[in-house]
Amino acid sequence: MMDPGVSSAGRFLDACAGRPVDRPPVWMMRQAGRYLPEYRAVREKVTFLELCRSVDLAAEVSLQPFRRFSPDGVIFFSDILVPIEAMGARVEFGDGGPDLPEPVRTSADVARLSRFDPSERVRFTGEILGRLAREVGDRAAVLGFCGAPWTLASYLVEGGGSRSFSVIKEMMAREPETLRRLLDLLADVAADVLSYQIASGARAVQLFDTWAGELSTQDYREWALPAASRAVAGIRRNGAPVILYINGSAHLIELMAATGVDVLSVDWRLSLSEARRRVPGAALQGNLDPASLGGAPDDVRRRTRAMIRETGGAGHIANLGHGILPSARLDCVEAFFETARQPLSRGAVAKEMVV
């Protein structure tokens, strides 16, 4: 069993490495956000991008769920498109989500984008992480994040979100070299950004490849996998583990492991036991359906216990299978954290030691 003197940050890092823990560490994707009344109070005073760029306000909203729920991970408040804007793309946020009014579809469009020094162009992200590291100490692992190359390319090429991702999929056949240059550039930017975040105080980082699940296995292997692997290989980790999340990843779990990351973040469509069977030895994160947090606390407790039993707590970070929804009930969120924080039973710990 884990040394009782180990901190929450230590618990998080131990789970990433597959080492024994007294219980799985727990946090939630998008845990700083619209489900919290204190977040909404801050958001009423500033635009979304102003909030992302304000060290004081971004640190404040990052700490709001930490004060309420004491998660083992505190992810800094930002957006995956912040680096895209720093590369030279126009990014606008409205009620309908992000809009990129100058989509990237030709070689000339790619040439207008550039790699950059994060300490100069997005220095505020490092300052936010540094502030959080000082505030939290070892009471939680401060987490950084970035969009993975395929997902960032999807926003750039589609000009925003998409239901079909037809434009970027057509680009694979019509402009393959242009798309490869874009993915390589984005991989290098992601590596630079995450390296800067780690140097600034992040104890672990997560790559969000949200839209890669829209690809077939073969297309992921040919397009998204090389770019993600390039990004992971380029991160100056300094010992920090890397987590990869893909929404709709049931058909890709083995290829996710091939990227070289330390932890696979699994959505609710794939059971953790099945993920463990298919990728033995991999540390896992997830995978409660975020919609369940709009239901009843007792149901959340039952689902959370069942989720943890599937792994015995070994190499597992309790989380949702996607970001928390604005409709989540606070009593359900509290039930999730309370249940996940319960010490593992002796049987679970015994199972953990032999997995």
C-alpha positions in Angstrom: 0.0 0.0 0.0 1.1 3.5 -0.6 3.0 5.2 2.3 0.3 7.1 4.3 2.6 10.1 4.3 2.5 10.5 0.6 0.8 13.7 -0.6 -2.1 13.9 -3.1 0.4 15.0 -5.7 2.5 12.0 -4.9 -0.6 9.8 -5.2 -1.4 11.2 -8.6 2.2 10.6 -9.9 2.3 7.1 -8.4 -0.9 6.2 -10.2 0.4 7.5 -13.5 3.4 5.2 -13.1 1.3 2.2 -12.1 2.7 2.2 -8.5 0.5 1.0 -5.6 -1.8 3.7 -4.1 -4.1 3.7 -1.1 -6.9 4.8 -3.4 -7.0 6.1 -7.0 -6.4 9.9 -7.3 -9.4 11.8 -8.6 -10.1 14.9 -10.6 -12.6 15.9 -13.4 -12.0 17.2 -16.9 -13.4 20.7 -17.2 -13.7 20.8 -13.4 -13.3 24.6 -13.5 -16.4 25.7 -15.3 -20.0 26.6 -15.7 -21.5 24.1 -13.3 -20.0 26.2 -10.4 -21.9 29.3 -9.4 -18.6 31.0 -8.3 -17.2 30.4 -11.8 -20.3 32.0 -13.4 -20.0 35.0 -11.2 -16.4 35.6 -12.5 -17.4 34.8 -16.1 -20.1 37.5 -16.0 -17.5 40.2 -15.7 -15.1 39.2 -18.5 -15.0 37.6 -21.9 -13.8 34.0 -22.2 -10.5 35.0 -23.8 -10.0 37.8 -21.1 -10.4 35.1 -18.5 -7.9 32.8 -20.2 -5.3 35.6 -20.3 -5.8 37.0 -16.8 -3.3 35.4 -14.4 -5.4 36.4 -11.4 -8.8 35.3 -12.7 -7.6 32.1 -14.4 -5.8 31.0 -11.2 -8.9 31.9 -9.2 -11.3 29.8 -11.3 -8.7 26.9 -11.4 -8.7 26.9 -7.6 -12.5 27.1 -7.2 -13.1 23.3 -7.5 -10.0 22.6 -5.4 -11.5 24.5 -2.6 -14.9 22.8 -2.9 -13.9 19.2 -3.6 -10.1 18.8 -2.9 -9.3 16.9 -6.1 -5.9 15.3 -6.4 -5.3 17.1 -9.7 -5.8 20.9 -10.4 -5.8 21.6 -14.1 -5.1 25.2 -15.0 -7.9 27.2 -16.7 -7.3 27.8 -20.4 -8.4 26.6 -23.8 -6.8 24.3 -26.4 -7.0 27.1 -29.0 -4.8 29.6 -27.1 -1.7 28.3 -28.8 -3.4 28.4 -32.2 -4.0 32.1 -31.8 -0.3 32.5 -30.8 0.7 30.8 -34.1 -1.0 33.6 -36.1 -4.6 32.2 -36.6 -7.7 34.3 -35.9 -9.8 32.7 -33.1 -13.1 34.1 -32.0 -15.4 32.8 -29.3 -19.1 33.2 -29.4 -22.2 31.5 -27.9 -21.9 28.8 -30.6 -18.3 28.0 -29.7 -15.0 28.8 -31.3 -14.9 30.3 -34.8 -11.8 30.5 -37.0 -12.8 32.8 -39.8 -9.7 32.2 -41.9 -9.5 28.3 -42.2 -6.2 26.7 -43.2 -6.7 24.7 -46.4 -3.7 25.4 -48.7 0.1 25.4 -48.5 0.0 29.2 -48.3 -2.4 29.0 -45.4 0.0 26.7 -43.5 2.9 29.1 -44.3 1.1 31.9 -42.5 1.3 29.9 -39.2 4.5 29.7 -37.2 6.1 28.0 -34.3 6.7 30.3 -31.4 8.3 30.7 -28.0 5.6 30.0 -25.4 7.5 32.1 -22.8 7.0 35.1 -25.0 3.7 34.6 -26.8 1.7 32.8 -24.0 3.7 33.7 -21.0 0.5 34.2 -19.0 -0.1 30.4 -19.1 3.2 29.8 -17.4 2.4 32.5 -14.8 -0.9 30.9 -14.1 0.7 27.5 -13.6 3.4 29.0 -11.4 0.7 30.7 -9.2 -1.2 27.4 -8.9 2.0 25.4 -8.0 2.7 27.9 -5.2 -0.9 27.9 -3.9 -1.4 24.1 -4.0 2.0 22.8 -3.1 1.8 19.0 -2.7 -1.9 19.0 -1.8 -2.6 18.2 -5.5 -0.8 17.8 -8.8 -1.0 20.9 -10.9 -1.9 19.8 -14.5 -1.2 21.4 -17.8 -2.7 20.6 -21.1 -2.7 21.2 -24.9 -4.7 20.1 -27.9 -3.2 17.2 -29.8 -2.1 17.9 -33.4 -5.1 16.2 -35.1 -7.7 18.0 -33.0 -6.0 21.4 -33.5 -5.8 20.7 -37.2 -9.5 19.9 -37.3 -10.4 23.3 -35.8 -8.0 25.1 -38.2 -9.2 23.3 -41.4 -12.9 23.1 -40.6 -12.9 26.7 -39.3 -14.4 25.7 -36.0 -16.3 22.7 -34.7 -17.9 20.2 -37.0 -20.3 17.3 -37.1 -18.8 15.4 -40.0 -15.2 16.7 -40.3 -15.6 16.3 -44.0 -13.3 19.1 -45.0 -10.2 17.8 -43.2 -11.0 14.2 -44.2 -11.2 15.4 -47.9 -7.9 17.2 -47.4 -6.2 13.8 -46.6 -6.8 12.8 -50.2 -6.6 16.2 -52.0 -3.8 18.0 -50.1 -2.0 15.2 -48.2 1.4 17.0 -48.1 -0.2 20.2 -46.9 -2.0 18.4 -44.2 1.2 16.5 -43.1 3.1 19.8 -42.9 0.3 21.3 -40.8 0.3 18.2 -38.4 4.0 18.3 -38.1 4.0 22.0 -37.2 1.2 21.5 -34.7 3.1 18.6 -33.1 6.1 20.8 -32.6 4.0 23.6 -31.2 2.2 21.1 -28.8 5.6 19.8 -27.6 6.9 23.4 -27.0 3.8 24.4 -25.2 3.7 21.4 -22.9 7.4 21.6 -22.2 6.9 25.2 -21.1 4.0 24.2 -18.9 6.1 21.6 -17.2 8.9 24.1 -16.7 6.4 26.5 -15.2 5.1 24.1 -12.6 2.8 21.5 -14.1 3.5 18.1 -12.5 1.7 16.2 -15.4 0.2 17.2 -18.7 -2.7 16.0 -20.8 -3.0 16.0 -24.6 -6.7 16.4 -25.7 -7.2 14.7 -29.0 -11.0 15.0 -28.7 -11.8 14.6 -32.4 -9.4 11.8 -33.3 -12.2 9.3 -32.4 -13.9 10.5 -35.7 -11.1 8.7 -37.6 -11.1 5.0 -38.6 -8.4 2.9 -37.2 -6.4 3.0 -40.4 -6.8 6.8 -40.8 -5.7 7.3 -37.2 -2.7 5.1 -37.7 -1.7 7.0 -40.8 -2.5 10.6 -39.8 -3.1 11.2 -36.1 -0.7 8.7 -34.6 2.5 10.0 -36.2 1.7 13.5 -35.2 0.8 12.6 -31.6 3.9 10.5 -31.3 6.0 13.4 -32.6 4.5 15.7 -30.0 5.0 13.3 -27.2 8.6 12.6 -28.2 9.3 16.3 -28.3 8.1 17.1 -24.8 10.9 18.0 -22.3 9.2 16.0 -19.5 11.6 16.5 -16.6 9.8 13.4 -15.1 6.3 14.7 -15.7 3.9 12.0 -17.0 1.8 12.6 -20.2 -1.9 11.6 -20.4 -3.7 11.2 -23.7 -7.5 11.6 -24.0 -9.6 10.7 -27.1 -13.4 10.9 -27.1 -14.8 7.8 -28.8 -11.6 5.9 -28.5 -12.9 2.3 -28.2 -11.4 1.3 -31.5 -8.1 3.1 -31.0 -7.0 2.1 -27.5 -4.0 0.1 -28.7 -2.9 2.8 -31.0 -3.2 5.4 -28.2 -0.7 3.4 -26.2 1.7 3.4 -29.2 2.0 7.2 -29.0 4.4 6.9 -26.0 2.2 8.5 -23.4 2.1 7.3 -19.8 -1.7 7.3 -19.2 -4.7 6.5 -21.4 -7.8 8.5 -20.7 -10.8 6.4 -21.6 -14.4 7.6 -22.3 -17.4 5.9 -20.9 -18.1 3.8 -24.1 -15.2 1.4 -23.3 -15.1 -0.3 -19.9 -11.9 0.0 -18.0 -11.6 -3.7 -17.6 -11.8 -4.1 -21.4 -9.2 -1.4 -21.8 -6.9 -3.1 -19.3 -7.4 -6.4 -21.2 -6.5 -4.9 -24.5 -3.6 -2.8 -23.2 -2.2 -4.7 -20.2 0.0 -2.7 -17.9 -1.1 0.7 -19.1 -2.2 3.3 -16.6 -5.8 4.4 -17.2 -7.9 7.4 -16.5 -11.7 7.7 -16.5 -14.4 7.0 -17.2 -17.7 8.0 -15.5 -20.3 9.2 -18.0 -20.5 13.0 -17.3 -24.3 12.9 -17.8 -24.6 10.8 -14.7 -23.7 13.9 -12.6 -27.0 15.4 -13.5 -28.9 12.5 -12.0 -28.9 11.3 -8.3 -26.1 11.1 -5.8 -26.8 7.5 -4.9 -26.5 6.5 -8.6 -23.3 8.4 -8.9 -21.9 6.6 -5.9 -22.8 3.2 -7.3 -21.3 4.0 -10.7 -18.1 5.4 -9.2 -17.6 2.3 -7.0 -18.2 0.0 -10.0 -15.7 2.0 -12.1 -13.0 1.7 -9.4 -13.7 -2.0 -8.9 -12.9 -2.6 -12.5 -9.3 -1.7 -12.0 -8.8 -2.4 -8.3 -7.4 1.1 -8.1 -4.2 -0.1 -9.8 -2.7 2.4 -12.2 -6.0 4.3 -12.3 -7.0 7.9 -12.1 -10.7 8.4 -11.3 -12.2 10.9 -13.7 -15.1 11.4 -16.1 -15.2 10.0 -19.6 -15.4 13.6 -21.0 -15.7 17.1 -19.6 -18.2 17.8 -16.9 -21.5 19.3 -18.2 -22.9 22.6 -17.2 -26.0 20.8 -16.0 -24.1 18.8 -13.4 -25.6 18.9 -9.9 -23.2 19.9 -7.1 -24.5 17.1 -4.8 -23.7 14.6 -7.5 -20.2 16.0 -8.0 -19.6 15.8 -4.3 -20.8 12.2 -4.3 -18.3 11.4 -7.0 -15.4 12.9 -5.1 -16.4 11.4 -1.8 -16.8 7.9 -3.2 -13.5 8.1 -5.1 -11.7 9.2 -2.0 -12.7 6.1 0.0 -9.6 3.9 0.8 -9.3 0.7 -1.2 -10.5 -2.5 0.5 -7.9 -5.1 1.3 -9.1 -7.2 -1.6 -8.8 -4.4 -4.0 -5.3 -3.6 -2.7 -4.3 -7.2 -3.1 -5.6 -7.2 -6.7 -3.7 -4.0 -7.3 -0.4 -5.5 -6.2 -0.6 -8.3 -8.8 -2.0 -6.4 -11.8 
